[in-house]
Amino acid sequence: PEGHEYCSGNASSSSPYAGPTGGMCPQGYYCPAGSPTPVPCQPGSYVNSEGNAELGNCLGCPPGNYCATAGLSQSTGLCAEGYYCPGNQSAERPVDYVCPIGYFCPLGSDQNLLCPSGTYQPLVGQPNCTDCPLGHYCDKSGGPVVLGATTRCPQGQYCPQGTSRSNQFPCPVGSYNNATGLA
């Protein structure tokens, strides 16, 4: 064989196209010179062309997708909600890529996404963010928002649900607030 075919059994030609003794190396496989059978691309990879001669012809599963089994010609599907697949993944829910606190991962994510200001996420493995609660502000400029004393609405301000900055809602003229956490 010339590296793109395989020969098995009693092949009498170095190019045994589509017969009982060999044929063109199929999609999802590669066939090094002298191959008696096609060799499958490993989980986490695929190849969508025929006649591949080496392992290097197998492509890493694209970011946001997973390739669950050997011998694939395309990805198995999109990465599950609450997880992200940076590429070369073989699991729909890769344990090393669970979406962390403060981030969200919708279906097919290739990276975790920081919750936007005005929202937060207190749990791991979530596909979306939650509105910032009453009496708090959620400003992502310092990184992931973790609710606590540092996110309580300051004096002189009030914070309805979804507030994104500490100074977003000053008390109206003629009123005041000398407490923190006012909604």
URPEUR-V498885 format. One record per helix or strand of 3 or more residues. SS is the DSSP state (2 for helix, 1 for strand). FROM is the first residue (numbers start at 0). TO is the last residue. If there is no record, write none. Layout:
SS:FROM:TO
SS:FROM:TO
This chain:
1:4:6
1:21:23
2:54:56
2:94:96
2:139:141
2:148:150
